[in-house]
Amino acid sequence: MFLCRTVCISLAAALVLGAQQPAKLVDQAPKGTLKVTVIEGEGAKNNIRSRTATAPLVEVKDASDKPVVGAEVVFALPMVGPSGSFNGWLKTQTVRTDAQGRATVTGYAPNDEAGRLNIKVTATSGSETGSVIVAQSNIAGSSSSGGATAGMKSRPWMKPLAIVAGAAIAGGIVAAVRGDDKAAATAASVPVTITPGAPTVGGPR
């Protein structure tokens, strides 16, 4: 009787362990991985002076290279150093992929620190996830040089005005030179009269 009871308990334990084993294998099954590809924004140079930046655009696909629609995509900027913000102050922005499996950000602008920065992009759809890094840099932008020349470059209407002013000045110089020549010629054509007594020199009276 004791032997029968021991055998029954052993069989029951084996059946329980056998029933639990598939569940354990299911729990340990690896999660799927999404493929996140950078379409635009890699290597972009954001201009600090003009506060303009290139918004990163990514594409999310599954293991079969099919676009994933409605995936949640998080764009994260560095918290310190060369960085930027979304819509004035946010460091992260979450969007959904469109029908082509693509996602981008809005209101992106650089901060005031020049240097390289990395934007981390993480996509999630169900139990699948994937990430990519978008490398960019902030630059100070081209500085103005040359004084008036730089001003004319920024204001094209000043160039014709400068040309007209230059022509007027040149014309005045020519007129002045010609006026001097005419005066000299007039002076040379005045006759010299010599009379007895104290010599006098002058024009006709």
For each residue, the residues with C-beta under 8 A, 3 or more apart:
1: 4 5
2: 5 6
3: 6 7
4: 1 7 8
5: 1 2 8 9
6: 2 3 9 10
7: 3 4 10 11
8: 4 5 11 12
9: 5 6 12 13
10: 6 7 13 14
11: 7 8 14 15
12: 8 9 15 16
13: 9 10 16 17
14: 10 11 17 18
15: 11 12 18 19
16: 12 13 19 20
17: 13 14 20 21
18: 14 15 21
19: 15 16 22 23
20: 16 17 23 24
21: 17 18 24 25
22: 19 25 26
23: 19 20 26 27
24: 20 21 27 28
25: 21 22 28 29
26: 22 23 29
27: 23 24
28: 24 25
29: 25 26
30:
31: 127 128 129
32: 62 63 126 127 128
33: 63 128 129 130
34: 60 61 62 68 71 123 124 125 128 129 130
35: 60 61 62 63 65 130
36: 58 59 60 73 121 122 123 130 131 132
37: 58 59 61 132
38: 41 42 56 57 58 121 132 134
39: 57 58 59 102
40: 44 54 55 56 57 104
41: 38 44 54 55 56 57 119 134 136
42: 38 56 134 135 136
43: 135 136
44: 40 41 53 54 136 137
45: 54 136 137 138 139
46: 52 53 54 84 109 110 136 137 138 139
47: 50 51 52 53 110 139 141
48: 51 110 111 112 113 114 138 139 140 141
49: 140 141
50: 47 141
51: 47 48 109 110
52: 46 47 109 110
53: 44 46 47 84 108 109 110 136
54: 40 41 44 45 46 108 136
55: 40 41 104 105 106 108
56: 38 40 41 42 75 104 105 108 119 121 134 136
57: 38 39 40 41 102 103 104
58: 36 37 38 39 73 102 103 104 121 123 132 134
59: 36 37 39 67 100 101 102
60: 34 35 36 67 68 71 73 97 101 102 103 123 125 130
61: 34 35 37 64 65 66 67 68 101
62: 32 34 35 65 66 68 125 128
63: 32 33 35
64: 61
65: 35 61 62
66: 61 62 101
67: 59 60 61 97 99 100 101 102
68: 34 60 61 62 71 97 101 123 125 128
69: 97 98 99 101
70: 96 97 125
71: 34 60 68 96 97 101 103 123 124 125
72: 94 96 123 124 125
73: 36 58 60 94 95 96 97 103 121 122 123 124
74: 92 93 94 121 122 123 124
75: 56 86 92 93 94 95 105 119 120 121
76: 91 92 119 120 121 122
77: 83 84 85 86 91 92 117 119
78: 81 82 83 91 117 118
79: 83 91
80: 83
81: 78 113 115 117
82: 78 110 111 113 114 115 116 117 137 138
83: 77 78 79 80 91 110 111 113 117 138
84: 46 53 77 108 109 110 111 117 138
85: 77 88 89 90 91 107 108 109 111
86: 75 77 90 91 92 93 105 106 107 108
87: 90 93 106 107
88: 85 107 109
89: 85
90: 85 86 87 93 107
91: 76 77 78 79 83 85 86
92: 74 75 76 77 86
93: 74 75 86 87 90 105 106 107
94: 72 73 74 75
95: 73 75 103 104 105
96: 70 71 72 73 103
97: 60 67 68 69 70 71 73 100 101 102 103 123
98: 69 101 102 103
99: 67 69
100: 59 67 97
101: 59 60 61 66 67 68 69 71 97 98
102: 39 57 58 59 60 67 97 98
103: 57 58 60 71 73 95 96 97 98 123
104: 40 55 56 57 58 95
105: 55 56 75 86 93 95 108
106: 55 86 87 93
107: 85 86 87 88 90 93
108: 53 54 55 56 84 85 86 105
109: 46 51 52 53 84 85 88
110: 46 47 48 51 52 53 82 83 84 138
111: 48 82 83 84 85 138
112: 48
113: 48 81 82 83 138
114: 48 82 137 138 139 140
115: 81 82 137 138
116: 82 135 136 137
117: 77 78 81 82 83 84 135 136 137 138
118: 78 133 134 135 136
119: 41 56 75 76 77 133 134 135 136
120: 75 76 131 133
121: 36 38 56 58 73 74 75 76 131 132 133 134
122: 36 73 74 76 129 130 131
123: 34 36 58 60 68 71 72 73 74 97 103 129 130 131
124: 34 71 72 73 74 128 129
125: 34 60 62 68 70 71 72 128 129
126: 32
127: 31 32
128: 31 32 33 34 62 68 124 125
129: 31 33 34 122 123 124 125
130: 33 34 35 36 60 122 123
131: 36 120 121 122 123
132: 36 37 38 58 121
133: 118 119 120 121
134: 38 41 42 56 58 118 119 121
135: 42 43 116 117 118 119
136: 41 42 43 44 45 46 53 54 56 116 117 118 119
137: 44 45 46 82 114 115 116 117
138: 45 46 48 82 83 84 110 111 113 114 115 117
139: 45 46 47 48 114
140: 48 49 114 143
141: 47 48 49 50
142:
143: 140
144: 150 154
145: 149 150
146: 149 150
147: 150 151
148: 151 152
149: 145 146 152 153
150: 144 145 146 147 153 154
151: 147 148 154 155 158
152: 148 149 155 156 158 159 162
153: 149 150 156
154: 144 150 151
155: 151 152 158
156: 152 153 159
157: 160 161
158: 151 152 155 161 162
159: 152 156 162 163
160: 157 163 164
161: 157 158 164 165
162: 152 158 159 165 166
163: 159 160 166 167
164: 160 161 167 168
165: 161 162 168 169
166: 162 163 169 170
167: 163 164 170 171
168: 164 165 171 172
169: 165 166 172 173
170: 166 167 173 174
171: 167 168 174 175
172: 168 169 175 176
173: 169 170 176 177
174: 170 171 177 178
175: 171 172 178 179
176: 172 173 179 180
177: 173 174 180 181
178: 174 175 181 182
179: 175 176 182 183
180: 176 177 183 184
181: 177 178 184 185
182: 178 179 185 186
183: 179 180 186 187
184: 180 181 187 188
185: 181 182 188 189
186: 182 183 189 190
187: 183 184 190
188: 184 185
189: 185 186
190: 186 187 203
191: 203 204
192: 201
193: 200 201 202 204
194: 199 201
195: 199 200
196:
197:
198:
199: 194 195
200: 193 195
201: 192 193 194
202: 193 205
203: 190 191
204: 191 193
205: 202
